[in-house]
Amino acid sequence: MRTKSTFPILLFLLVLNVGCSEQPPLSGTVSMGDEGEWKPMVYLLDPGSWGGIGGSFAGTVLDSAIIREDGQFAFATMPDAPEPMLLELAVQRKEGAFFANRLDNESPTTANYFPIVWKNGEAISISAAAAHFQKTFSMKKPFPGERCHVAVA
């Protein structure tokens, strides 16, 4: 048996759209350029230590994510990191790079990797241009709780 007091609550619940925008833990956009010289892939590397940052062939490849035609990519899962963990993101040229953990250190304007710090529960969004990955790299880390929103329809 419904009372008059439950009707407004039911109406409110029908109008209220509560949702979590489940942003992947690590996602973003990589501009591939028009030259077609870059593999459409972002690699997630574990450098092993602070000293391993930027060291070619030193890091372990943990995962990779396809860069779609619109430049978007996403890693659906990340390593378990209850404490902050050092990782690197890297892109590779199509020619001459047979290993995903080959890192170019010749110049910061053309370096193909960028270190990040990851911890469980975070959502990080990045953007960069493949040809100038380190130089153009930017990152947005939302504030805790920003992943969920409430919208009135």
Biotite code that builds the C-alpha atoms (Angstrom):
import biotite.structure as struc

atoms = struc.array([
    struc.Atom([0.000, 0.000, 0.000], chain_id="A", res_id=1, res_name="MET", atom_name="CA", element="C"),
    struc.Atom([1.503, 3.295, -1.152], chain_id="A", res_id=2, res_name="ARG", atom_name="CA", element="C"),
    struc.Atom([1.156, 6.423, 0.854], chain_id="A", res_id=3, res_name="THR", atom_name="CA", element="C"),
    struc.Atom([1.225, 9.972, -0.469], chain_id="A", res_id=4, res_name="LYS", atom_name="CA", element="C"),
    struc.Atom([4.725, 10.483, 0.926], chain_id="A", res_id=5, res_name="SER", atom_name="CA", element="C"),
    struc.Atom([6.296, 7.772, -1.271], chain_id="A", res_id=6, res_name="THR", atom_name="CA", element="C"),
    struc.Atom([5.070, 9.235, -4.563], chain_id="A", res_id=7, res_name="PHE", atom_name="CA", element="C"),
    struc.Atom([7.414, 12.271, -4.518], chain_id="A", res_id=8, res_name="PRO", atom_name="CA", element="C"),
    struc.Atom([10.340, 9.991, -3.661], chain_id="A", res_id=9, res_name="ILE", atom_name="CA", element="C"),
    struc.Atom([9.557, 7.644, -6.558], chain_id="A", res_id=10, res_name="LEU", atom_name="CA", element="C"),
    struc.Atom([9.170, 10.591, -8.922], chain_id="A", res_id=11, res_name="LEU", atom_name="CA", element="C"),
    struc.Atom([12.483, 12.034, -7.739], chain_id="A", res_id=12, res_name="PHE", atom_name="CA", element="C"),
    struc.Atom([14.255, 8.692, -8.323], chain_id="A", res_id=13, res_name="LEU", atom_name="CA", element="C"),
    struc.Atom([12.843, 8.493, -11.850], chain_id="A", res_id=14, res_name="LEU", atom_name="CA", element="C"),
    struc.Atom([14.067, 12.000, -12.667], chain_id="A", res_id=15, res_name="VAL", atom_name="CA", element="C"),
    struc.Atom([17.436, 11.599, -10.996], chain_id="A", res_id=16, res_name="LEU", atom_name="CA", element="C"),
    struc.Atom([20.137, 10.004, -13.090], chain_id="A", res_id=17, res_name="ASN", atom_name="CA", element="C"),
    struc.Atom([22.910, 8.827, -10.807], chain_id="A", res_id=18, res_name="VAL", atom_name="CA", element="C"),
    struc.Atom([25.911, 7.414, -12.583], chain_id="A", res_id=19, res_name="GLY", atom_name="CA", element="C"),
    struc.Atom([29.606, 6.896, -12.439], chain_id="A", res_id=20, res_name="CYS", atom_name="CA", element="C"),
    struc.Atom([31.470, 7.755, -15.559], chain_id="A", res_id=21, res_name="SER", atom_name="CA", element="C"),
    struc.Atom([33.789, 4.805, -15.399], chain_id="A", res_id=22, res_name="GLU", atom_name="CA", element="C"),
    struc.Atom([36.869, 6.405, -16.820], chain_id="A", res_id=23, res_name="GLN", atom_name="CA", element="C"),
    struc.Atom([39.567, 3.822, -17.458], chain_id="A", res_id=24, res_name="PRO", atom_name="CA", element="C"),
    struc.Atom([42.456, 4.002, -14.985], chain_id="A", res_id=25, res_name="PRO", atom_name="CA", element="C"),
    struc.Atom([44.795, 5.320, -17.695], chain_id="A", res_id=26, res_name="LEU", atom_name="CA", element="C"),
    struc.Atom([43.565, 6.812, -20.951], chain_id="A", res_id=27, res_name="SER", atom_name="CA", element="C"),
    struc.Atom([44.083, 9.740, -23.244], chain_id="A", res_id=28, res_name="GLY", atom_name="CA", element="C"),
    struc.Atom([44.868, 10.978, -26.706], chain_id="A", res_id=29, res_name="THR", atom_name="CA", element="C"),
    struc.Atom([48.013, 10.640, -28.787], chain_id="A", res_id=30, res_name="VAL", atom_name="CA", element="C"),
    struc.Atom([48.219, 12.713, -31.935], chain_id="A", res_id=31, res_name="SER", atom_name="CA", element="C"),
    struc.Atom([49.807, 10.474, -34.549], chain_id="A", res_id=32, res_name="MET", atom_name="CA", element="C"),
    struc.Atom([50.622, 13.151, -37.163], chain_id="A", res_id=33, res_name="GLY", atom_name="CA", element="C"),
    struc.Atom([50.229, 12.789, -40.901], chain_id="A", res_id=34, res_name="ASP", atom_name="CA", element="C"),
    struc.Atom([53.516, 11.045, -41.656], chain_id="A", res_id=35, res_name="GLU", atom_name="CA", element="C"),
    struc.Atom([52.329, 7.569, -40.614], chain_id="A", res_id=36, res_name="GLY", atom_name="CA", element="C"),
    struc.Atom([55.698, 6.761, -39.051], chain_id="A", res_id=37, res_name="GLU", atom_name="CA", element="C"),
    struc.Atom([54.381, 5.805, -35.590], chain_id="A", res_id=38, res_name="TRP", atom_name="CA", element="C"),
    struc.Atom([52.927, 2.486, -34.460], chain_id="A", res_id=39, res_name="LYS", atom_name="CA", element="C"),
    struc.Atom([49.345, 3.036, -33.259], chain_id="A", res_id=40, res_name="PRO", atom_name="CA", element="C"),
    struc.Atom([50.195, 1.686, -29.807], chain_id="A", res_id=41, res_name="MET", atom_name="CA", element="C"),
    struc.Atom([51.023, 3.047, -26.346], chain_id="A", res_id=42, res_name="VAL", atom_name="CA", element="C"),
    struc.Atom([53.201, 0.836, -24.164], chain_id="A", res_id=43, res_name="TYR", atom_name="CA", element="C"),
    struc.Atom([53.103, 0.681, -20.357], chain_id="A", res_id=44, res_name="LEU", atom_name="CA", element="C"),
    struc.Atom([56.564, -0.050, -18.931], chain_id="A", res_id=45, res_name="LEU", atom_name="CA", element="C"),
    struc.Atom([57.923, -0.788, -15.489], chain_id="A", res_id=46, res_name="ASP", atom_name="CA", element="C"),
    struc.Atom([61.405, 0.827, -15.358], chain_id="A", res_id=47, res_name="PRO", atom_name="CA", element="C"),
    struc.Atom([62.277, -1.184, -12.235], chain_id="A", res_id=48, res_name="GLY", atom_name="CA", element="C"),
    struc.Atom([63.702, 1.813, -10.370], chain_id="A", res_id=49, res_name="SER", atom_name="CA", element="C"),
    struc.Atom([64.278, 5.560, -10.608], chain_id="A", res_id=50, res_name="TRP", atom_name="CA", element="C"),
    struc.Atom([67.617, 4.781, -12.250], chain_id="A", res_id=51, res_name="GLY", atom_name="CA", element="C"),
    struc.Atom([65.840, 2.810, -14.959], chain_id="A", res_id=52, res_name="GLY", atom_name="CA", element="C"),
    struc.Atom([63.834, 5.776, -16.250], chain_id="A", res_id=53, res_name="ILE", atom_name="CA", element="C"),
    struc.Atom([64.723, 6.391, -19.859], chain_id="A", res_id=54, res_name="GLY", atom_name="CA", element="C"),
    struc.Atom([66.937, 3.326, -20.052], chain_id="A", res_id=55, res_name="GLY", atom_name="CA", element="C"),
    struc.Atom([66.439, 1.508, -23.337], chain_id="A", res_id=56, res_name="SER", atom_name="CA", element="C"),
    struc.Atom([65.668, -2.180, -23.007], chain_id="A", res_id=57, res_name="PHE", atom_name="CA", element="C"),
    struc.Atom([65.898, -1.929, -19.193], chain_id="A", res_id=58, res_name="ALA", atom_name="CA", element="C"),
    struc.Atom([62.188, -1.732, -18.406], chain_id="A", res_id=59, res_name="GLY", atom_name="CA", element="C"),
    struc.Atom([59.623, -4.507, -18.520], chain_id="A", res_id=60, res_name="THR", atom_name="CA", element="C"),
    struc.Atom([56.654, -4.155, -20.870], chain_id="A", res_id=61, res_name="VAL", atom_name="CA", element="C"),
    struc.Atom([53.528, -4.587, -18.713], chain_id="A", res_id=62, res_name="LEU", atom_name="CA", element="C"),
    struc.Atom([50.805, -3.880, -21.257], chain_id="A", res_id=63, res_name="ASP", atom_name="CA", element="C"),
    struc.Atom([49.929, -2.066, -24.456], chain_id="A", res_id=64, res_name="SER", atom_name="CA", element="C"),
    struc.Atom([46.900, -0.164, -25.706], chain_id="A", res_id=65, res_name="ALA", atom_name="CA", element="C"),
    struc.Atom([45.847, 0.461, -29.295], chain_id="A", res_id=66, res_name="ILE", atom_name="CA", element="C"),
    struc.Atom([45.630, 4.090, -30.404], chain_id="A", res_id=67, res_name="ILE", atom_name="CA", element="C"),
    struc.Atom([42.415, 4.416, -32.418], chain_id="A", res_id=68, res_name="ARG", atom_name="CA", element="C"),
    struc.Atom([42.131, 6.544, -35.558], chain_id="A", res_id=69, res_name="GLU", atom_name="CA", element="C"),
    struc.Atom([40.815, 9.458, -33.467], chain_id="A", res_id=70, res_name="ASP", atom_name="CA", element="C"),
    struc.Atom([43.942, 9.259, -31.265], chain_id="A", res_id=71, res_name="GLY", atom_name="CA", element="C"),
    struc.Atom([42.159, 7.822, -28.218], chain_id="A", res_id=72, res_name="GLN", atom_name="CA", element="C"),
    struc.Atom([43.607, 4.952, -26.184], chain_id="A", res_id=73, res_name="PHE", atom_name="CA", element="C"),
    struc.Atom([42.808, 3.332, -22.831], chain_id="A", res_id=74, res_name="ALA", atom_name="CA", element="C"),
    struc.Atom([44.335, 0.805, -20.468], chain_id="A", res_id=75, res_name="PHE", atom_name="CA", element="C"),
    struc.Atom([41.430, -1.053, -18.858], chain_id="A", res_id=76, res_name="ALA", atom_name="CA", element="C"),
    struc.Atom([43.589, -2.635, -16.164], chain_id="A", res_id=77, res_name="THR", atom_name="CA", element="C"),
    struc.Atom([46.684, -1.453, -14.360], chain_id="A", res_id=78, res_name="MET", atom_name="CA", element="C"),
    struc.Atom([49.229, -3.173, -12.139], chain_id="A", res_id=79, res_name="PRO", atom_name="CA", element="C"),
    struc.Atom([48.239, -3.595, -8.503], chain_id="A", res_id=80, res_name="ASP", atom_name="CA", element="C"),
    struc.Atom([49.781, -0.624, -6.702], chain_id="A", res_id=81, res_name="ALA", atom_name="CA", element="C"),
    struc.Atom([48.545, -0.051, -3.124], chain_id="A", res_id=82, res_name="PRO", atom_name="CA", element="C"),
    struc.Atom([51.505, 2.347, -2.806], chain_id="A", res_id=83, res_name="GLU", atom_name="CA", element="C"),
    struc.Atom([52.583, 4.777, -5.557], chain_id="A", res_id=84, res_name="PRO", atom_name="CA", element="C"),
    struc.Atom([54.404, 2.961, -8.362], chain_id="A", res_id=85, res_name="MET", atom_name="CA", element="C"),
    struc.Atom([56.758, 4.361, -10.984], chain_id="A", res_id=86, res_name="LEU", atom_name="CA", element="C"),
    struc.Atom([55.803, 3.528, -14.580], chain_id="A", res_id=87, res_name="LEU", atom_name="CA", element="C"),
    struc.Atom([56.568, 4.828, -18.059], chain_id="A", res_id=88, res_name="GLU", atom_name="CA", element="C"),
    struc.Atom([54.436, 5.339, -21.132], chain_id="A", res_id=89, res_name="LEU", atom_name="CA", element="C"),
    struc.Atom([56.133, 4.973, -24.509], chain_id="A", res_id=90, res_name="ALA", atom_name="CA", element="C"),
    struc.Atom([55.363, 5.130, -28.223], chain_id="A", res_id=91, res_name="VAL", atom_name="CA", element="C"),
    struc.Atom([57.459, 3.602, -31.008], chain_id="A", res_id=92, res_name="GLN", atom_name="CA", element="C"),
    struc.Atom([58.241, 4.365, -34.634], chain_id="A", res_id=93, res_name="ARG", atom_name="CA", element="C"),
    struc.Atom([57.114, 1.790, -37.201], chain_id="A", res_id=94, res_name="LYS", atom_name="CA", element="C"),
    struc.Atom([60.611, 1.459, -38.634], chain_id="A", res_id=95, res_name="GLU", atom_name="CA", element="C"),
    struc.Atom([63.677, 0.505, -36.634], chain_id="A", res_id=96, res_name="GLY", atom_name="CA", element="C"),
    struc.Atom([62.056, -0.214, -33.253], chain_id="A", res_id=97, res_name="ALA", atom_name="CA", element="C"),
    struc.Atom([61.547, -3.939, -32.812], chain_id="A", res_id=98, res_name="PHE", atom_name="CA", element="C"),
    struc.Atom([61.312, -3.682, -29.017], chain_id="A", res_id=99, res_name="PHE", atom_name="CA", element="C"),
    struc.Atom([58.526, -1.890, -27.150], chain_id="A", res_id=100, res_name="ALA", atom_name="CA", element="C"),
    struc.Atom([60.969, -0.878, -24.386], chain_id="A", res_id=101, res_name="ASN", atom_name="CA", element="C"),
    struc.Atom([63.398, 0.972, -26.690], chain_id="A", res_id=102, res_name="ARG", atom_name="CA", element="C"),
    struc.Atom([63.523, 4.543, -25.395], chain_id="A", res_id=103, res_name="LEU", atom_name="CA", element="C"),
    struc.Atom([64.954, 7.502, -27.295], chain_id="A", res_id=104, res_name="ASP", atom_name="CA", element="C"),
    struc.Atom([67.028, 9.865, -25.113], chain_id="A", res_id=105, res_name="ASN", atom_name="CA", element="C"),
    struc.Atom([68.751, 11.961, -27.765], chain_id="A", res_id=106, res_name="GLU", atom_name="CA", element="C"),
    struc.Atom([66.649, 15.055, -27.102], chain_id="A", res_id=107, res_name="SER", atom_name="CA", element="C"),
    struc.Atom([63.693, 15.924, -24.837], chain_id="A", res_id=108, res_name="PRO", atom_name="CA", element="C"),
    struc.Atom([61.905, 17.309, -27.896], chain_id="A", res_id=109, res_name="THR", atom_name="CA", element="C"),
    struc.Atom([61.910, 13.889, -29.593], chain_id="A", res_id=110, res_name="THR", atom_name="CA", element="C"),
    struc.Atom([62.000, 11.485, -26.608], chain_id="A", res_id=111, res_name="ALA", atom_name="CA", element="C"),
    struc.Atom([59.354, 8.774, -26.988], chain_id="A", res_id=112, res_name="ASN", atom_name="CA", element="C"),
    struc.Atom([58.553, 8.102, -23.315], chain_id="A", res_id=113, res_name="TYR", atom_name="CA", element="C"),
    struc.Atom([57.296, 9.814, -20.168], chain_id="A", res_id=114, res_name="PHE", atom_name="CA", element="C"),
    struc.Atom([57.415, 8.609, -16.533], chain_id="A", res_id=115, res_name="PRO", atom_name="CA", element="C"),
    struc.Atom([54.251, 8.608, -14.431], chain_id="A", res_id=116, res_name="ILE", atom_name="CA", element="C"),
    struc.Atom([53.413, 7.629, -10.853], chain_id="A", res_id=117, res_name="VAL", atom_name="CA", element="C"),
    struc.Atom([50.413, 5.326, -10.489], chain_id="A", res_id=118, res_name="TRP", atom_name="CA", element="C"),
    struc.Atom([48.429, 4.197, -7.441], chain_id="A", res_id=119, res_name="LYS", atom_name="CA", element="C"),
    struc.Atom([45.321, 2.012, -7.166], chain_id="A", res_id=120, res_name="ASN", atom_name="CA", element="C"),
    struc.Atom([42.058, 3.918, -7.510], chain_id="A", res_id=121, res_name="GLY", atom_name="CA", element="C"),
    struc.Atom([43.437, 6.764, -9.619], chain_id="A", res_id=122, res_name="GLU", atom_name="CA", element="C"),
    struc.Atom([42.230, 7.793, -13.052], chain_id="A", res_id=123, res_name="ALA", atom_name="CA", element="C"),
    struc.Atom([44.797, 9.539, -15.223], chain_id="A", res_id=124, res_name="ILE", atom_name="CA", element="C"),
    struc.Atom([44.159, 11.120, -18.605], chain_id="A", res_id=125, res_name="SER", atom_name="CA", element="C"),
    struc.Atom([47.061, 12.166, -20.815], chain_id="A", res_id=126, res_name="ILE", atom_name="CA", element="C"),
    struc.Atom([47.580, 13.882, -24.137], chain_id="A", res_id=127, res_name="SER", atom_name="CA", element="C"),
    struc.Atom([50.680, 14.076, -26.310], chain_id="A", res_id=128, res_name="ALA", atom_name="CA", element="C"),
    struc.Atom([51.934, 14.118, -29.885], chain_id="A", res_id=129, res_name="ALA", atom_name="CA", element="C"),
    struc.Atom([53.756, 10.929, -30.886], chain_id="A", res_id=130, res_name="ALA", atom_name="CA", element="C"),
    struc.Atom([56.572, 12.772, -32.710], chain_id="A", res_id=131, res_name="ALA", atom_name="CA", element="C"),
    struc.Atom([57.287, 14.936, -29.629], chain_id="A", res_id=132, res_name="HIS", atom_name="CA", element="C"),
    struc.Atom([55.920, 12.680, -26.902], chain_id="A", res_id=133, res_name="PHE", atom_name="CA", element="C"),
    struc.Atom([57.931, 13.981, -23.934], chain_id="A", res_id=134, res_name="GLN", atom_name="CA", element="C"),
    struc.Atom([57.835, 17.627, -25.028], chain_id="A", res_id=135, res_name="LYS", atom_name="CA", element="C"),
    struc.Atom([54.044, 17.711, -25.528], chain_id="A", res_id=136, res_name="THR", atom_name="CA", element="C"),
    struc.Atom([53.012, 15.323, -22.738], chain_id="A", res_id=137, res_name="PHE", atom_name="CA", element="C"),
    struc.Atom([50.330, 16.635, -20.397], chain_id="A", res_id=138, res_name="SER", atom_name="CA", element="C"),
    struc.Atom([48.416, 14.817, -17.697], chain_id="A", res_id=139, res_name="MET", atom_name="CA", element="C"),
    struc.Atom([45.173, 15.368, -15.850], chain_id="A", res_id=140, res_name="LYS", atom_name="CA", element="C"),
    struc.Atom([44.513, 13.570, -12.569], chain_id="A", res_id=141, res_name="LYS", atom_name="CA", element="C"),
    struc.Atom([40.964, 14.151, -11.345], chain_id="A", res_id=142, res_name="PRO", atom_name="CA", element="C"),
    struc.Atom([40.342, 14.806, -7.703], chain_id="A", res_id=143, res_name="PHE", atom_name="CA", element="C"),
    struc.Atom([39.165, 11.839, -5.615], chain_id="A", res_id=144, res_name="PRO", atom_name="CA", element="C"),
    struc.Atom([35.450, 11.281, -6.154], chain_id="A", res_id=145, res_name="GLY", atom_name="CA", element="C"),
    struc.Atom([35.416, 13.127, -9.470], chain_id="A", res_id=146, res_name="GLU", atom_name="CA", element="C"),
    struc.Atom([34.772, 9.883, -11.321], chain_id="A", res_id=147, res_name="ARG", atom_name="CA", element="C"),
    struc.Atom([31.131, 9.829, -10.209], chain_id="A", res_id=148, res_name="CYS", atom_name="CA", element="C"),
    struc.Atom([28.536, 12.451, -10.965], chain_id="A", res_id=149, res_name="HIS", atom_name="CA", element="C"),
    struc.Atom([24.894, 13.127, -10.323], chain_id="A", res_id=150, res_name="VAL", atom_name="CA", element="C"),
    struc.Atom([22.817, 14.651, -13.096], chain_id="A", res_id=151, res_name="ALA", atom_name="CA", element="C"),
    struc.Atom([19.171, 15.588, -13.141], chain_id="A", res_id=152, res_name="VAL", atom_name="CA", element="C"),
    struc.Atom([17.440, 14.568, -16.367], chain_id="A", res_id=153, res_name="ALA", atom_name="CA", element="C"),
])
